[in-house]
């Protein structure tokens, strides 16, 4: 019999499975708390369960492992980048960012990515597979266990396109915010997408209270197509229509991500065009100085261009922030640490992640 990934079962699913094993439902509640509140990594740590029940769990289930195999910390101590090894040998990355208001973790939703955005290192190797619910949760739990501090905000903006892993993403959000589990507020979760229009409409119907962030990166389709292949399928007008419905259904303000690339999308004219596009929309714009990667020729904009871009948008009454650059000294941009690790593996520096 194939064992079940127990950490990917939601509360009701777990209770049903435990009852199928002939156990009382309260045992399922205890197990769920061990997995999602105390974030244990093996069944023997569940000390209020009998040895017989723990053995029964081992026979029927497994706890998916997300093991930290590399950790880099920025000089200012505010950013820590983690490389995780998964049980099938895949590697993913996450970033912990410390702010005055609490700890924020940016997690991956896929192993690799198929979206092909030209300025992003995550796409260089293509998509390998989706992450399971347990592998998404595991990134948060492992970071909290290592740091000994609760994570207060979660951003699904690491490697992968979250809406390309739709079912697992939604289940992850519901489990992360479950009162029986980690119990984080939905308002403290941000999901970033490059604009999969049908999935935005579908996500609106879930009526979640998360923040939806659209990776826009250009004020018109022509420029966007040079940066993001997905722009050949979905126009900005289609994305805006989907965002309008999302806002009308959920009441949640949309955030637009705009990576500023030197001499590509950072001119005053483009800022004015973006301002006209977003004028009178209930939204927020997050300007991001692009992180240069070796495989691309893109460079980040000059500081003066970034400030002028922000001022131009503000003249349209748009709420704008410039993302604080965190962890550039440790290659904290999406995909960079994983790419370096994979290059080493190709050169023959093989490492057995789960040697035990």
C-alpha positions as CSV (number, residue, x, y, z in Angstrom):
1,X,0.0,0.0,0.0
2,X,1.3,3.4,-0.9
3,X,1.8,5.7,2.0
4,X,0.0,9.0,2.2
5,X,1.6,12.4,2.6
6,X,0.0,13.2,5.9
7,X,1.0,16.9,6.1
8,X,-0.9,17.6,2.8
9,X,-4.2,16.4,4.4
10,X,-6.4,19.2,5.7
11,X,-8.1,18.9,9.1
12,X,-11.2,17.1,8.0
13,X,-9.3,14.8,5.7
14,X,-6.9,13.8,8.5
15,X,-9.7,13.2,11.0
16,X,-11.5,10.9,8.4
17,X,-8.2,8.9,7.8
18,X,-7.6,8.4,11.5
19,X,-11.2,7.2,12.0
20,X,-10.6,4.7,9.1
21,X,-7.7,3.3,11.2
22,X,-10.2,2.7,14.0
23,X,-9.0,5.5,16.2
24,X,-11.1,8.3,17.9
25,X,-11.3,11.6,16.0
26,X,-9.7,13.5,18.9
27,X,-6.5,11.6,18.0
28,X,-6.6,13.2,14.5
29,X,-6.9,16.7,16.2
30,X,-3.8,15.9,18.3
31,X,-1.8,14.7,15.2
32,X,-2.9,17.8,13.2
33,X,-1.6,20.0,16.0
34,X,1.7,18.1,16.1
35,X,2.1,18.6,12.4
36,X,1.0,22.2,11.9
37,X,1.3,23.9,15.3
38,X,4.4,22.2,16.7
39,X,5.8,21.4,13.2
40,X,7.4,18.0,14.2
41,X,9.3,16.1,11.5
42,X,8.7,12.6,12.6
43,X,6.0,10.5,14.3
44,X,8.1,9.6,17.4
45,X,8.0,13.2,18.5
46,X,4.2,12.9,19.0
47,X,4.6,12.0,22.7
48,X,1.0,12.0,23.7
49,X,0.2,9.2,21.3
50,X,0.7,5.5,22.2
51,X,3.6,3.7,20.6
52,X,1.1,1.4,18.8
53,X,-0.6,4.4,17.2
54,X,2.7,5.9,16.2
55,X,3.7,2.6,14.5
56,X,0.3,2.6,12.8
57,X,1.0,6.1,11.5
58,X,4.4,5.0,10.2
59,X,2.8,2.1,8.3
60,X,0.2,4.3,6.6
61,X,1.7,7.8,6.3
62,X,4.9,9.7,5.8
63,X,5.9,13.3,6.8
64,X,7.3,15.0,3.7
65,X,10.7,16.4,4.5
66,X,12.0,19.9,3.6
67,X,15.6,19.8,4.8
68,X,17.8,22.9,4.9
69,X,20.9,22.2,2.9
70,X,22.3,25.7,2.6
71,X,21.7,29.0,4.4
72,X,23.1,32.4,3.6
73,X,22.6,35.5,5.8
74,X,23.0,39.1,4.7
75,X,25.5,41.3,6.4
76,X,22.8,43.4,8.0
77,X,21.2,40.3,9.5
78,X,17.8,41.2,8.0
79,X,17.7,38.6,5.2
80,X,18.4,34.9,5.3
81,X,18.2,32.7,2.1
82,X,17.5,29.0,2.4
83,X,18.1,26.2,0.0
84,X,15.9,23.2,0.8
85,X,16.3,19.6,-0.3
86,X,13.2,17.6,-1.0
87,X,12.8,13.8,-0.8
88,X,13.0,13.3,-4.5
89,X,16.3,15.2,-4.8
90,X,14.7,18.4,-6.0
91,X,15.9,21.7,-4.5
92,X,13.9,24.9,-3.9
93,X,14.6,28.1,-2.1
94,X,12.9,30.5,0.3
95,X,13.8,33.8,1.9
96,X,13.3,35.1,5.4
97,X,13.0,38.9,5.7
98,X,13.0,40.6,9.1
99,X,11.0,43.8,9.4
100,X,10.0,45.9,12.4
101,X,6.4,44.6,12.0
102,X,7.5,40.9,12.0
103,X,9.1,38.1,10.1
104,X,8.1,37.6,6.4
105,X,8.9,34.5,4.5
106,X,8.9,34.3,0.7
107,X,8.3,30.7,-0.4
108,X,8.4,28.8,-3.7
109,X,5.4,27.1,-5.2
110,X,7.1,25.0,-7.9
111,X,10.4,23.3,-8.6
112,X,11.6,25.7,-11.4
113,X,9.2,27.7,-13.5
114,X,7.8,27.6,-17.1
115,X,6.8,31.2,-17.4
116,X,10.1,32.3,-19.0
117,X,10.3,35.9,-17.7
118,X,13.6,37.2,-19.1
119,X,14.8,39.0,-16.0
120,X,14.2,36.1,-13.6
121,X,16.7,33.3,-12.8
122,X,13.9,30.9,-11.7
123,X,13.0,30.2,-15.3
124,X,16.4,29.3,-16.6
125,X,16.0,25.6,-16.1
126,X,12.3,25.4,-16.9
127,X,9.6,23.7,-14.8
128,X,10.3,20.4,-13.1
129,X,7.2,19.9,-11.1
130,X,4.6,21.5,-8.8
131,X,5.2,21.5,-5.0
132,X,2.8,19.6,-2.8
133,X,0.9,21.4,-0.1
134,X,3.2,19.8,2.5
135,X,6.3,21.1,0.7
136,X,4.9,24.6,0.6
137,X,4.0,24.5,4.3
138,X,7.3,22.8,5.1
139,X,9.3,25.8,4.0
140,X,7.6,28.0,6.6
141,X,7.7,25.4,9.4
142,X,11.4,24.6,8.8
143,X,12.4,28.3,8.9
144,X,10.4,28.9,12.1
145,X,11.9,25.8,13.8
146,X,15.4,26.9,12.9
147,X,14.9,30.6,13.9
148,X,12.7,29.9,16.9
149,X,10.5,32.8,15.9
150,X,7.0,32.8,14.5
151,X,6.5,33.8,10.9
152,X,3.8,36.6,10.7
153,X,3.6,37.2,6.9
154,X,3.9,34.8,3.9
155,X,4.6,35.8,0.3
156,X,4.2,33.2,-2.4
157,X,6.6,34.9,-4.8
158,X,9.6,32.7,-4.9
159,X,10.4,30.2,-7.6
160,X,7.4,29.2,-9.7
161,X,4.0,30.6,-10.9
162,X,1.6,30.0,-7.9
163,X,-1.5,30.0,-10.1
164,X,0.1,27.3,-12.3
165,X,-0.1,25.1,-9.2
166,X,-3.7,26.3,-8.4
167,X,-5.3,23.5,-6.4
168,X,-2.3,23.0,-4.1
169,X,-2.0,26.8,-3.7
170,X,-5.6,27.2,-2.5
171,X,-5.4,24.2,-0.2
172,X,-2.1,25.5,1.2
173,X,-3.7,28.9,2.0
174,X,-6.7,27.4,3.7
175,X,-4.5,25.0,5.7
176,X,-2.1,27.8,6.7
177,X,-5.0,29.9,8.0
178,X,-6.8,27.0,9.6
179,X,-7.7,27.6,13.2
180,X,-6.6,24.1,14.1
181,X,-3.2,24.6,12.4
182,X,-0.7,27.5,12.0
183,X,-3.6,30.0,12.1
184,X,-2.1,32.9,10.3
185,X,-4.5,35.6,9.0
186,X,-5.4,35.4,5.3
187,X,-4.7,39.2,5.1
188,X,-1.0,38.4,6.0
189,X,-0.6,36.3,2.8
190,X,0.4,37.6,-0.6
191,X,0.2,35.6,-3.8
192,X,2.1,36.9,-6.9
193,X,1.1,35.9,-10.5
194,X,2.4,37.0,-13.9
195,X,-1.2,37.2,-15.0
196,X,-2.9,33.9,-15.7
197,X,-6.3,35.5,-16.4
198,X,-8.6,32.4,-16.1
199,X,-7.0,31.6,-12.8
200,X,-7.5,35.1,-11.5
201,X,-11.2,34.8,-12.2
202,X,-11.2,31.4,-10.5
203,X,-9.3,32.7,-7.5
204,X,-11.8,35.5,-7.0
205,X,-14.5,32.9,-6.5
206,X,-12.6,31.4,-3.6
207,X,-13.3,34.7,-1.8
208,X,-10.1,34.6,0.1
209,X,-8.8,37.7,1.9
210,X,-5.3,37.4,0.6
211,X,-3.4,40.1,-1.3
212,X,-3.1,39.4,-5.0
213,X,0.0,40.8,-6.6
214,X,0.2,41.1,-10.4
215,X,3.7,41.0,-12.0
216,X,3.1,43.7,-14.6
217,X,6.6,45.1,-15.3
218,X,5.4,47.2,-18.3
219,X,2.7,49.7,-19.1
220,X,1.8,48.3,-22.5
221,X,1.7,44.9,-24.3
222,X,4.6,45.7,-26.7
223,X,7.1,46.2,-23.9
224,X,5.7,43.5,-21.8
225,X,6.1,40.9,-24.6
226,X,9.9,41.6,-24.6
227,X,10.1,40.8,-20.9
228,X,7.4,38.1,-20.3
229,X,6.4,35.4,-22.8
230,X,3.0,35.1,-21.0
231,X,2.2,38.6,-22.5
232,X,1.7,36.8,-25.8
233,X,-1.3,35.0,-24.4
234,X,-2.8,37.5,-22.1
235,X,-3.1,41.3,-22.9
236,X,-2.9,43.9,-20.2
237,X,-6.5,44.8,-20.9
238,X,-7.6,41.3,-20.1
239,X,-5.5,41.3,-16.9
240,X,-7.1,44.6,-15.8
241,X,-10.6,43.2,-16.5
242,X,-9.8,40.2,-14.3
243,X,-8.4,42.4,-11.6
244,X,-11.5,44.5,-11.6
245,X,-13.7,41.5,-11.0
246,X,-11.3,40.2,-8.3
247,X,-11.6,43.5,-6.4
248,X,-15.4,43.7,-6.8
249,X,-15.8,40.2,-5.4
250,X,-13.2,40.2,-2.6
251,X,-12.9,43.9,-1.8
252,X,-9.1,43.4,-1.7
253,X,-6.8,46.0,-3.2
254,X,-4.6,44.7,-6.0
255,X,-0.9,45.2,-5.9
256,X,1.1,45.6,-9.1
257,X,4.8,44.6,-9.2
258,X,7.0,46.6,-11.6
259,X,10.6,45.5,-11.9
260,X,12.6,48.5,-13.2
261,X,15.1,47.5,-15.9
262,X,17.6,50.1,-17.1
263,X,16.7,51.5,-20.6
264,X,13.9,49.0,-21.1
265,X,10.9,50.1,-19.0
266,X,12.1,52.8,-16.7
267,X,11.5,56.0,-18.7
268,X,9.3,58.9,-17.6
269,X,7.1,58.3,-20.6
270,X,6.5,54.7,-19.4
271,X,5.7,56.0,-15.9
272,X,3.1,58.3,-17.4
273,X,1.6,55.5,-19.4
274,X,1.4,53.3,-16.4
275,X,-0.1,56.2,-14.4
276,X,-2.9,56.5,-17.0
277,X,-3.4,52.8,-17.0
278,X,-3.9,52.6,-13.2
279,X,-5.5,56.0,-12.6
280,X,-8.5,55.9,-10.3
281,X,-8.0,52.2,-9.7
282,X,-7.8,51.0,-6.1
283,X,-4.3,49.6,-6.3
284,X,-0.8,49.8,-5.0
285,X,2.4,49.8,-7.1
286,X,5.5,48.1,-5.8
287,X,8.6,49.3,-7.8
288,X,11.4,46.8,-7.7
289,X,15.0,47.5,-8.7
290,X,15.7,44.4,-10.9
291,X,18.4,42.0,-9.6
292,X,21.0,41.5,-12.4
293,X,21.7,37.8,-13.3
294,X,24.7,36.6,-15.3
295,X,22.6,34.9,-18.1
296,X,20.8,38.1,-19.0
297,X,21.9,41.6,-20.1
298,X,19.4,43.4,-18.0
299,X,20.6,45.9,-15.4
300,X,18.8,47.8,-12.6
301,X,17.8,51.4,-13.1
302,X,19.7,54.3,-11.8
303,X,18.4,55.6,-8.4
304,X,17.3,58.9,-10.0
305,X,15.2,57.1,-12.6
306,X,13.5,55.0,-9.8
307,X,12.7,58.1,-7.8
308,X,11.4,60.0,-10.8
309,X,9.2,57.0,-11.8
310,X,7.7,56.9,-8.3
311,X,7.0,60.7,-8.3
312,X,5.4,60.5,-11.7
313,X,3.0,57.7,-10.5
314,X,2.2,59.6,-7.3
315,X,1.1,62.6,-9.4
316,X,-1.7,60.3,-10.7
317,X,-2.8,59.7,-7.1
318,X,-1.3,56.2,-7.1
319,X,0.0,54.6,-3.9
320,X,3.6,53.7,-4.7
321,X,6.5,52.1,-2.7
322,X,10.0,51.2,-3.7
323,X,10.9,47.7,-2.5
324,X,13.7,47.8,0.0
325,X,16.7,46.0,-1.5
326,X,17.3,43.1,0.9
327,X,19.8,40.4,0.6
328,X,21.5,41.4,-2.7
329,X,24.8,40.5,-1.1
330,X,23.6,36.9,-0.8
331,X,21.9,36.5,-4.2
332,X,18.4,36.7,-2.6
333,X,16.6,37.2,-5.9
334,X,14.3,34.4,-7.1
335,X,16.2,31.4,-8.4
336,X,19.8,32.6,-8.0
337,X,20.9,30.3,-5.1
338,X,19.1,27.3,-6.6
339,X,20.7,28.0,-10.0
340,X,24.2,28.1,-8.4
341,X,23.6,24.9,-6.6
342,X,22.3,23.1,-9.7
343,X,25.4,24.3,-11.7
344,X,27.6,22.7,-9.1
345,X,25.6,19.4,-9.3
346,X,26.1,19.4,-13.1
347,X,29.8,19.8,-12.6
348,X,29.8,16.6,-10.6
349,X,29.7,17.9,-7.1
350,X,26.9,15.5,-6.2
351,X,25.5,15.6,-2.7
352,X,23.2,13.1,-1.1
353,X,20.7,15.4,0.6
354,X,19.1,12.7,2.8
355,X,22.0,10.7,3.8
356,X,20.3,9.3,6.9
